Amino acid sequence: MTELLNLELYRYVLVFLRIGSAVMIMPGFMTNYVNMRYRLSVALALTFVLVPFLNDYLPAQPKHFLDFVQICLFEITIGIFFGVLMQILFSALNLAGNFAGQAIGFSNAQIFDPTSMNQSVVIETFLSLLAIVVIFITDLHHLMLEAVVDSYRIFNVGAPLPVGDFSNFLSDTMNKSFIMGFKIGSPFIAFTIVFYVGMGLVSRLMPQLNIFFLSLPLQIYLGLGVFLITMPMMILWFMKYYEEGLEQFSR
């Protein structure tokens, strides 16, 4: 009975380390508004549900304690790797929100962003919170958890970590996120160029006009108009990119 209990506890610990490490860093779960005990409860509940389905992927209990510690460290690293990748995918919208805030003229209007855990432009924070809401409404958080569960088919428990593949995949994902953030924020980049070129022409044609007094409120009004028009497209484009990025984890 003691050996059976130890074996069951060993399996639960292995699954909890990978699942719990990923849940603690996933977008939507890492925010300060989510209590640490709730995150821990979600990780424990997922562990109890998944252990019976993952028994075939779990190795036998090692005889030496150092081997067990090594396996635990590997599992924590894999969980953190998946959580960080999801955060990198989510950062594409943060970059687009930063472009939008700069174009509208809200670069100095900053507020605490619970998704990135730092100060950010208010437009960026709004888009981040809106994306989190849409992720949970459309059940994309199920796809995030599914990506972590499918990782047991890709990364065997106890096997050496593919550090080179990890670094290459991280750099490639970061590059794609930057490009996607630039694409999502491209309407505001174009708006900024057109607006400042127009203000420069007005300043040359009417030197007596106080262009700084005129440009700021006009920039805010026109920028908010562009933001209201393009916001649904930005969110849909980001959700499609985020879903495709999550599906790549299982390939």
C-alpha positions as a LaTeX table, in Angstrom:
\begin{tabular}{lrrr}
\hline
Residue & $x$ (\AA) & $y$ (\AA) & $z$ (\AA) \\
\hline
Met1 & 0.00 & 0.00 & 0.00 \\
Thr2 & 2.86 & 2.41 & 0.82 \\
Glu3 & 4.53 & 1.73 & $-2.52$ \\
Leu4 & 1.23 & 2.27 & $-4.32$ \\
Leu5 & 0.65 & 5.59 & $-2.57$ \\
Asn6 & 4.18 & 6.74 & $-3.33$ \\
Leu7 & 3.77 & 5.80 & $-6.99$ \\
Glu8 & 0.48 & 7.70 & $-7.30$ \\
Leu9 & 1.93 & 10.74 & $-5.54$ \\
Tyr10 & 4.93 & 10.61 & $-7.86$ \\
Arg11 & 2.70 & 10.71 & $-10.93$ \\
Tyr12 & 0.63 & 13.59 & $-9.60$ \\
Val13 & 3.76 & 15.59 & $-8.76$ \\
Leu14 & 5.20 & 15.13 & $-12.26$ \\
Val15 & 2.00 & 16.23 & $-14.00$ \\
Phe16 & 1.45 & 19.10 & $-11.58$ \\
Leu17 & 4.94 & 20.53 & $-12.14$ \\
Arg18 & 4.48 & 20.91 & $-15.90$ \\
Ile19 & 0.83 & 21.93 & $-15.84$ \\
Gly20 & 1.22 & 24.25 & $-12.85$ \\
Ser21 & 4.31 & 25.99 & $-14.24$ \\
Ala22 & 2.51 & 26.72 & $-17.50$ \\
Val23 & $-0.72$ & 27.88 & $-15.82$ \\
Met24 & 1.15 & 30.32 & $-13.60$ \\
Ile25 & 2.54 & 32.16 & $-16.65$ \\
Met26 & $-0.28$ & 31.80 & $-19.19$ \\
Pro27 & $-2.03$ & 34.98 & $-20.37$ \\
Gly28 & $-5.15$ & 35.51 & $-18.33$ \\
Phe29 & $-3.90$ & 33.43 & $-15.40$ \\
Met30 & $-0.77$ & 35.44 & $-14.58$ \\
Thr31 & $-2.58$ & 38.71 & $-13.83$ \\
Asn32 & $-2.61$ & 40.22 & $-10.37$ \\
Tyr33 & $-6.40$ & 40.14 & $-10.42$ \\
Val34 & $-6.31$ & 36.32 & $-10.30$ \\
Asn35 & $-5.58$ & 35.19 & $-6.78$ \\
Met36 & $-2.62$ & 32.85 & $-6.37$ \\
Arg37 & $-4.81$ & 30.31 & $-4.59$ \\
Tyr38 & $-7.20$ & 30.25 & $-7.56$ \\
Arg39 & $-4.36$ & 29.59 & $-9.95$ \\
Leu40 & $-3.09$ & 26.84 & $-7.69$ \\
Ser41 & $-6.59$ & 25.36 & $-7.48$ \\
Val42 & $-6.92$ & 25.34 & $-11.27$ \\
Ala43 & $-3.53$ & 23.63 & $-11.63$ \\
Leu44 & $-4.41$ & 20.99 & $-9.01$ \\
Ala45 & $-7.82$ & 20.34 & $-10.56$ \\
Leu46 & $-6.28$ & 19.90 & $-14.01$ \\
Thr47 & $-3.66$ & 17.57 & $-12.55$ \\
Phe48 & $-6.26$ & 15.29 & $-10.95$ \\
Val49 & $-8.21$ & 15.16 & $-14.21$ \\
Leu50 & $-5.22$ & 14.55 & $-16.49$ \\
Val51 & $-3.19$ & 12.00 & $-14.52$ \\
Pro52 & $-5.32$ & 8.98 & $-15.57$ \\
Phe53 & $-4.95$ & 9.98 & $-19.24$ \\
Leu54 & $-1.20$ & 10.61 & $-19.04$ \\
Asn55 & $-0.11$ & 7.42 & $-17.27$ \\
Asp56 & 1.37 & 6.01 & $-20.47$ \\
Tyr57 & 3.66 & 9.04 & $-20.84$ \\
Leu58 & 5.02 & 8.93 & $-17.28$ \\
Pro59 & 8.20 & 6.96 & $-16.56$ \\
Ala60 & 8.75 & 4.63 & $-13.67$ \\
Gln61 & 9.66 & 6.11 & $-10.34$ \\
Pro62 & 13.44 & 6.65 & $-10.18$ \\
Lys63 & 15.41 & 4.89 & $-7.47$ \\
His64 & 17.71 & 7.81 & $-6.67$ \\
Phe65 & 16.51 & 11.12 & $-5.28$ \\
Leu66 & 18.82 & 13.18 & $-7.52$ \\
Asp67 & 17.26 & 11.62 & $-10.60$ \\
Phe68 & 13.83 & 12.61 & $-9.30$ \\
Val69 & 15.02 & 16.19 & $-8.73$ \\
Gln70 & 16.42 & 16.31 & $-12.26$ \\
Ile71 & 13.11 & 15.14 & $-13.74$ \\
Cys72 & 11.24 & 17.76 & $-11.67$ \\
Leu73 & 13.50 & 20.53 & $-12.94$ \\
Phe74 & 12.98 & 19.38 & $-16.52$ \\
Glu75 & 9.20 & 19.40 & $-16.08$ \\
Ile76 & 9.23 & 22.88 & $-14.57$ \\
Thr77 & 11.39 & 24.14 & $-17.44$ \\
Ile78 & 9.04 & 22.71 & $-20.08$ \\
Gly79 & 6.02 & 24.26 & $-18.36$ \\
Ile80 & 7.71 & 27.65 & $-18.15$ \\
Phe81 & 8.75 & 27.33 & $-21.80$ \\
Phe82 & 5.14 & 26.93 & $-22.93$ \\
Gly83 & 3.93 & 29.74 & $-20.68$ \\
Val84 & 6.60 & 32.11 & $-22.01$ \\
Leu85 & 5.74 & 31.19 & $-25.60$ \\
Met86 & 2.10 & 32.08 & $-25.01$ \\
Gln87 & 3.16 & 35.40 & $-23.51$ \\
Ile88 & 5.33 & 36.09 & $-26.56$ \\
Leu89 & 2.37 & 35.35 & $-28.83$ \\
Phe90 & 0.25 & 37.72 & $-26.75$ \\
Ser91 & 2.89 & 40.46 & $-26.97$ \\
Ala92 & 1.96 & 41.04 & $-30.63$ \\
Leu93 & $-1.21$ & 42.80 & $-29.49$ \\
Asn94 & 0.74 & 44.81 & $-26.91$ \\
Leu95 & 3.00 & 46.13 & $-29.66$ \\
Ala96 & 0.00 & 47.03 & $-31.82$ \\
Gly97 & $-1.63$ & 48.77 & $-28.86$ \\
Asn98 & 1.54 & 50.76 & $-28.27$ \\
Phe99 & 1.51 & 51.90 & $-31.91$ \\
Ala100 & $-2.15$ & 52.91 & $-31.54$ \\
Gly101 & $-1.50$ & 54.85 & $-28.33$ \\
Gln102 & 1.42 & 56.72 & $-29.85$ \\
Ala103 & $-0.61$ & 57.58 & $-32.97$ \\
Ile104 & $-3.63$ & 58.82 & $-31.00$ \\
Gly105 & $-1.47$ & 60.98 & $-28.74$ \\
Phe106 & $-1.87$ & 58.97 & $-25.54$ \\
Ser107 & 1.80 & 58.15 & $-25.15$ \\
Asn108 & 1.91 & 59.83 & $-21.73$ \\
Ala109 & $-1.47$ & 58.43 & $-20.62$ \\
Gln110 & $-0.21$ & 55.28 & $-18.94$ \\
Ile111 & $-1.90$ & 52.84 & $-16.60$ \\
Phe112 & $-0.96$ & 49.56 & $-14.93$ \\
Asp113 & $-1.48$ & 46.65 & $-17.32$ \\
Pro114 & $-2.32$ & 43.45 & $-15.36$ \\
Thr115 & $-1.56$ & 41.25 & $-18.38$ \\
Ser116 & 2.05 & 42.41 & $-18.75$ \\
Met117 & 2.54 & 43.42 & $-15.08$ \\
Asn118 & 3.95 & 46.88 & $-15.88$ \\
Gln119 & 2.92 & 50.39 & $-16.90$ \\
Ser120 & 1.67 & 50.72 & $-20.46$ \\
Val121 & $-0.27$ & 53.10 & $-22.68$ \\
Val122 & $-3.97$ & 53.13 & $-21.84$ \\
Ile123 & $-4.92$ & 51.95 & $-25.35$ \\
Glu124 & $-2.52$ & 49.03 & $-25.03$ \\
Thr125 & $-4.03$ & 48.07 & $-21.68$ \\
Phe126 & $-7.54$ & 48.28 & $-23.09$ \\
Leu127 & $-6.67$ & 46.02 & $-26.02$ \\
Ser128 & $-4.92$ & 43.52 & $-23.73$ \\
Leu129 & $-7.90$ & 43.24 & $-21.39$ \\
Leu130 & $-10.29$ & 43.01 & $-24.33$ \\
Ala131 & $-8.21$ & 40.22 & $-25.87$ \\
Ile132 & $-8.20$ & 38.30 & $-22.56$ \\
Val133 & $-12.00$ & 38.57 & $-22.40$ \\
Val134 & $-12.35$ & 37.35 & $-26.00$ \\
Ile135 & $-9.92$ & 34.47 & $-25.34$ \\
Phe136 & $-12.05$ & 33.18 & $-22.48$ \\
Ile137 & $-15.35$ & 33.82 & $-24.27$ \\
Thr138 & $-14.24$ & 31.88 & $-27.36$ \\
Asp139 & $-12.70$ & 29.08 & $-25.21$ \\
Leu140 & $-9.22$ & 29.66 & $-26.56$ \\
His141 & $-7.93$ & 29.03 & $-23.05$ \\
His142 & $-8.93$ & 25.40 & $-23.65$ \\
Leu143 & $-6.56$ & 25.42 & $-26.62$ \\
Met144 & $-3.80$ & 26.83 & $-24.39$ \\
Leu145 & $-4.27$ & 23.98 & $-21.92$ \\
Glu146 & $-4.53$ & 21.47 & $-24.77$ \\
Ala147 & $-1.18$ & 22.66 & $-26.11$ \\
Val148 & 0.46 & 21.94 & $-22.75$ \\
Val149 & $-1.18$ & 18.51 & $-22.54$ \\
Asp150 & $-0.09$ & 17.65 & $-26.09$ \\
Ser151 & 3.47 & 18.51 & $-25.09$ \\
Tyr152 & 3.71 & 15.07 & $-23.46$ \\
Arg153 & 3.71 & 13.56 & $-26.95$ \\
Ile154 & 6.55 & 15.87 & $-28.02$ \\
Phe155 & 8.71 & 16.12 & $-24.89$ \\
Asn156 & 8.99 & 12.84 & $-23.03$ \\
Val157 & 9.08 & 13.05 & $-19.26$ \\
Gly158 & 12.64 & 12.65 & $-18.02$ \\
Ala159 & 14.24 & 13.03 & $-21.46$ \\
Pro160 & 17.04 & 15.59 & $-21.92$ \\
Leu161 & 15.81 & 19.06 & $-22.75$ \\
Pro162 & 16.26 & 20.17 & $-26.39$ \\
Val163 & 17.79 & 23.51 & $-25.43$ \\
Gly164 & 18.72 & 24.37 & $-29.00$ \\
Asp165 & 15.20 & 23.75 & $-30.27$ \\
Phe166 & 13.80 & 25.78 & $-27.38$ \\
Ser167 & 15.95 & 28.81 & $-28.19$ \\
Asn168 & 15.29 & 28.58 & $-31.93$ \\
Phe169 & 11.54 & 28.30 & $-31.43$ \\
Leu170 & 11.54 & 31.20 & $-28.98$ \\
Ser171 & 13.47 & 33.47 & $-31.31$ \\
Asp172 & 11.30 & 32.48 & $-34.30$ \\
Thr173 & 8.09 & 33.08 & $-32.31$ \\
Met174 & 9.35 & 36.45 & $-31.10$ \\
Asn175 & 10.20 & 37.47 & $-34.66$ \\
Lys176 & 6.74 & 36.45 & $-35.91$ \\
Ser177 & 5.05 & 38.27 & $-33.00$ \\
Phe178 & 6.90 & 41.47 & $-33.81$ \\
Ile179 & 5.91 & 41.23 & $-37.46$ \\
Met180 & 2.29 & 40.49 & $-36.57$ \\
Gly181 & 2.18 & 43.37 & $-34.08$ \\
Phe182 & 3.53 & 45.66 & $-36.80$ \\
Lys183 & 0.85 & 44.42 & $-39.20$ \\
Ile184 & $-1.98$ & 44.84 & $-36.69$ \\
Gly185 & $-0.82$ & 48.35 & $-35.85$ \\
Ser186 & $-0.17$ & 49.31 & $-39.49$ \\
Pro187 & $-3.36$ & 51.45 & $-39.78$ \\
Phe188 & $-2.06$ & 53.70 & $-37.02$ \\
Ile189 & 1.40 & 53.88 & $-38.54$ \\
Ala190 & $-0.18$ & 55.02 & $-41.81$ \\
Phe191 & $-2.43$ & 57.44 & $-39.91$ \\
Thr192 & 0.57 & 58.96 & $-38.13$ \\
Ile193 & 2.47 & 59.49 & $-41.39$ \\
Val194 & $-0.50$ & 61.04 & $-43.19$ \\
Phe195 & $-1.46$ & 63.22 & $-40.22$ \\
Tyr196 & 1.98 & 64.68 & $-39.59$ \\
Val197 & 2.60 & 65.24 & $-43.30$ \\
Gly198 & $-0.73$ & 67.07 & $-43.47$ \\
Met199 & 0.08 & 69.17 & $-40.41$ \\
Gly200 & 3.45 & 70.02 & $-41.90$ \\
Leu201 & 1.84 & 71.22 & $-45.11$ \\
Val202 & $-0.69$ & 73.31 & $-43.19$ \\
Ser203 & 2.13 & 74.82 & $-41.16$ \\
Arg204 & 3.98 & 75.80 & $-44.35$ \\
Leu205 & 0.88 & 77.18 & $-46.05$ \\
Met206 & $-0.30$ & 79.15 & $-42.99$ \\
Pro207 & 2.74 & 80.09 & $-40.86$ \\
Gln208 & 0.63 & 82.35 & $-38.64$ \\
Leu209 & $-1.51$ & 79.40 & $-37.52$ \\
Asn210 & $-0.58$ & 77.83 & $-34.17$ \\
Ile211 & $-0.22$ & 74.30 & $-35.49$ \\
Phe212 & 0.52 & 72.76 & $-32.07$ \\
Phe213 & $-2.72$ & 74.13 & $-30.63$ \\
Leu214 & $-4.66$ & 72.67 & $-33.56$ \\
Ser215 & $-2.91$ & 69.35 & $-34.07$ \\
Leu216 & $-3.28$ & 67.71 & $-30.65$ \\
Pro217 & $-7.10$ & 67.72 & $-30.32$ \\
Leu218 & $-7.43$ & 66.88 & $-34.01$ \\
Gln219 & $-4.99$ & 64.00 & $-33.59$ \\
Ile220 & $-6.98$ & 62.65 & $-30.63$ \\
Tyr221 & $-10.36$ & 62.89 & $-32.37$ \\
Leu222 & $-9.19$ & 61.39 & $-35.65$ \\
Gly223 & $-7.07$ & 58.76 & $-33.91$ \\
Leu224 & $-9.95$ & 57.60 & $-31.73$ \\
Gly225 & $-12.14$ & 57.43 & $-34.85$ \\
Val226 & $-9.58$ & 55.22 & $-36.60$ \\
Phe227 & $-9.28$ & 53.11 & $-33.44$ \\
Leu228 & $-13.05$ & 52.54 & $-33.18$ \\
Ile229 & $-13.22$ & 51.53 & $-36.84$ \\
Thr230 & $-10.22$ & 49.19 & $-36.82$ \\
Met231 & $-10.56$ & 47.69 & $-33.32$ \\
Pro232 & $-12.80$ & 44.73 & $-34.33$ \\
Met233 & $-10.46$ & 43.89 & $-37.20$ \\
Met234 & $-7.43$ & 44.12 & $-34.90$ \\
Ile235 & $-8.95$ & 41.75 & $-32.33$ \\
Leu236 & $-10.10$ & 39.23 & $-34.96$ \\
Trp237 & $-6.72$ & 39.30 & $-36.68$ \\
Phe238 & $-4.94$ & 38.80 & $-33.38$ \\
Met239 & $-7.23$ & 35.93 & $-32.31$ \\
Lys240 & $-6.57$ & 34.12 & $-35.59$ \\
Tyr241 & $-2.83$ & 34.57 & $-35.16$ \\
Tyr242 & $-2.98$ & 33.44 & $-31.51$ \\
Glu243 & $-4.98$ & 30.34 & $-32.38$ \\
Glu244 & $-2.61$ & 29.38 & $-35.20$ \\
Gly245 & 0.36 & 29.94 & $-32.88$ \\
Leu246 & $-1.14$ & 27.63 & $-30.25$ \\
Glu247 & $-1.80$ & 24.94 & $-32.85$ \\
Gln248 & 1.89 & 25.01 & $-33.82$ \\
Phe249 & 2.78 & 23.70 & $-30.37$ \\
Ser250 & 1.17 & 20.38 & $-31.17$ \\
Arg251 & 2.92 & 19.93 & $-34.52$ \\
\hline
\end{tabular}
